[in-house]
Amino acid sequence: MRYETPASAKEAAGLLKKEKGAAFLLAGGTDLLVKLKMGIVEPDLVVDIKRIPKISDIQSSAKGFTIGAAVSGAELGEHAGLKKAWPGVVEAANLIGSDQIQGRATLPGNLCNASPAADSVPALIAAGAKAIVVGPLKKRTVPVEKIMIGPGKTSLAKGELIEAITLPKAEPRSGDAYLRFTPRTEMDIAVVGIAISLKLERGVIKKARVVLGAVAPTAIVVAAAAKAIIGSKLDDKALDKLAAACSAACNPIDDKRGTIEYRVRVAGVLAKRAAKVAFQRAGGSL
Ligand SMILES: Cc1cc2nc3c(=O)[nH]c(=O)nc-3n(C[C@H](O)[C@H](O)[C@H](O)COP(=O)(O)OP(=O)(O)OC[C@H]3O[C@@H](n4cnc5c(N)ncnc54)[C@H](O)[C@@H]3O)c2cc1C
């Protein structure tokens, strides 16, 4: 197995593209190294991106934030500006694993590992995040919801990698939230995850995005759930409609963590709770 430490994202893309065997990008390694040790993957080439200049930086501008592909969950949690603008994204990333995992795990790693239960993905989608994808020849910007296409599968072509994740500037009187439910209290994966991002105008919800995780092969944007709360002050009727729309959108598996009926019901319950948190973060009063 070869191990390379390229000096740019373009060079990393070239290395991945040229390799005839199994090639993997290495960010935090909290998924890849576990799979390698367990013999689930047998790479011929590992391309470590952590020595690329600026890949571990969080940059803020008038347009929003650019989060480099090697920024860890812990670093996201320590960034005051990011936490203030997108608390739901940061709380989702900070739910991943333990302190040790937090020191390494990245947003693109969570996205490209492509688990339906990935915690940061619904929050990124609700926030309107985009991935800056670099290939050997060109760079493109892709909405995060277009990256994962199924369990373990992404839309990235051979040789492509994510260089950074961008988040737009948070609008005034907006708020986001991410909640997940896990059967165990320590280090488990979600049976349901839900992210809600919304914007208020004179106390009424003007815009919303509702995204469910862990209840379908990929995270799902639930337009009917957003519609249920837009135009409301999040009264009980709107919350009931939101819960019903979220439950109806679920297409979950049945496994040791929870039955289909259980996940469907929990999705509705969590949706109401997450909406209340996002609403209050936007300055709304219940
Ligand atoms: C003990 C433990 C607990 C965990 N708990 C959780 C949890 O609660 N919630 C959760 O969602 N996940 C959890 N995970 C999974 C894991 O920590 C996350 O998915 C993490 O965000 C992966 O990021 P990473 O940087 O470590 O990825 P890596 O392991 O470096 O990479 C993961 C995959 O993505 C690819 N990749 C990485 N970066 C890029 C990039 N920039 N462009 C293209 N492809 C890329 C790699 O090639 C690899 O296939 C846990 C893992 C462990 C070991």
The ligand as a MOL file (V3000), in Angstrom:
LIG
                    3D

  0  0  0     0  0            999 V3000
M  V30 BEGIN CTAB
M  V30 COUNTS 53 58 0 0 0
M  V30 BEGIN ATOM
M  V30 1 C -16.2280 5.1430 17.6290 0
M  V30 2 C -16.8850 5.8180 16.4720 0
M  V30 3 C -18.0440 6.5410 16.6880 0
M  V30 4 C -18.6650 7.1980 15.6300 0
M  V30 5 N -19.8300 7.8830 15.8760 0
M  V30 6 C -20.4770 8.4870 14.8600 0
M  V30 7 C -21.6860 9.2130 15.1170 0
M  V30 8 O -22.1620 9.3320 16.2300 0
M  V30 9 N -22.3020 9.7960 14.0460 0
M  V30 10 C -21.7860 9.7200 12.7750 0
M  V30 11 O -22.3990 10.2790 11.8640 0
M  V30 12 N -20.6410 9.0400 12.5210 0
M  V30 13 C -19.9870 8.4360 13.5210 0
M  V30 14 N -18.8070 7.7490 13.2820 0
M  V30 15 C -18.2790 7.6860 11.9200 0
M  V30 16 C -17.1520 8.7160 11.6030 0
M  V30 17 O -16.5090 9.1800 12.7370 0
M  V30 18 C -17.7180 9.9110 10.7970 0
M  V30 19 O -18.3600 9.4570 9.6390 0
M  V30 20 C -16.6310 10.9440 10.4520 0
M  V30 21 O -17.2080 12.1980 10.1750 0
M  V30 22 C -15.7500 10.5230 9.2740 0
M  V30 23 O -14.8340 11.5770 9.0010 0
M  V30 24 P -13.2860 11.2760 8.7710 0
M  V30 25 O -12.6610 12.5730 8.4360 0
M  V30 26 O -12.7130 10.5290 9.9090 0
M  V30 27 O -13.3800 10.3400 7.4760 0
M  V30 28 P -12.3260 9.2870 6.8940 0
M  V30 29 O -12.3580 8.0340 7.6810 0
M  V30 30 O -11.0100 9.9300 6.6500 0
M  V30 31 O -13.0240 9.0250 5.4720 0
M  V30 32 C -14.3040 8.4130 5.3810 0
M  V30 33 C -14.6180 8.1340 3.8980 0
M  V30 34 O -14.8160 9.3350 3.1860 0
M  V30 35 C -13.8030 9.5060 2.1770 0
M  V30 36 N -13.3830 10.9010 2.2710 0
M  V30 37 C -12.9160 11.5400 3.3980 0
M  V30 38 N -12.7130 12.8340 3.1310 0
M  V30 39 C -13.0520 13.0250 1.8360 0
M  V30 40 C -13.0360 14.1750 0.9780 0
M  V30 41 N -12.6340 15.3720 1.4090 0
M  V30 42 N -13.4520 14.0180 -0.3070 0
M  V30 43 C -13.8520 12.8000 -0.7560 0
M  V30 44 N -13.8730 11.6890 0.0060 0
M  V30 45 C -13.4840 11.7950 1.2850 0
M  V30 46 C -12.6890 8.5270 2.5220 0
M  V30 47 O -11.9680 8.1010 1.4230 0
M  V30 48 C -13.4790 7.4040 3.1820 0
M  V30 49 O -14.0280 6.5690 2.2060 0
M  V30 50 C -18.1350 7.0950 14.3230 0
M  V30 51 C -16.9420 6.3780 14.1100 0
M  V30 52 C -16.3220 5.7550 15.1710 0
M  V30 53 C -15.0520 4.9940 14.9260 0
M  V30 END ATOM
M  V30 BEGIN BOND
M  V30 1 1 1 2
M  V30 2 1 2 3
M  V30 3 2 2 52
M  V30 4 2 3 4
M  V30 5 1 4 5
M  V30 6 1 4 50
M  V30 7 2 5 6
M  V30 8 1 6 7
M  V30 9 1 6 13
M  V30 10 2 7 8
M  V30 11 1 7 9
M  V30 12 1 9 10
M  V30 13 2 10 11
M  V30 14 1 10 12
M  V30 15 2 12 13
M  V30 16 1 13 14
M  V30 17 1 14 15
M  V30 18 1 14 50
M  V30 19 1 15 16
M  V30 20 1 16 17
M  V30 21 1 16 18
M  V30 22 1 18 19
M  V30 23 1 18 20
M  V30 24 1 20 21
M  V30 25 1 20 22
M  V30 26 1 22 23
M  V30 27 1 23 24
M  V30 28 2 24 25
M  V30 29 1 24 26
M  V30 30 1 24 27
M  V30 31 1 27 28
M  V30 32 2 28 29
M  V30 33 1 28 30
M  V30 34 1 28 31
M  V30 35 1 31 32
M  V30 36 1 32 33
M  V30 37 1 33 34
M  V30 38 1 33 48
M  V30 39 1 34 35
M  V30 40 1 35 36
M  V30 41 1 35 46
M  V30 42 1 36 37
M  V30 43 1 36 45
M  V30 44 2 37 38
M  V30 45 1 38 39
M  V30 46 1 39 40
M  V30 47 2 39 45
M  V30 48 1 40 41
M  V30 49 2 40 42
M  V30 50 1 42 43
M  V30 51 2 43 44
M  V30 52 1 44 45
M  V30 53 1 46 47
M  V30 54 1 46 48
M  V30 55 1 48 49
M  V30 56 2 50 51
M  V30 57 1 51 52
M  V30 58 1 52 53
M  V30 END BOND
M  V30 END CTAB
M  END
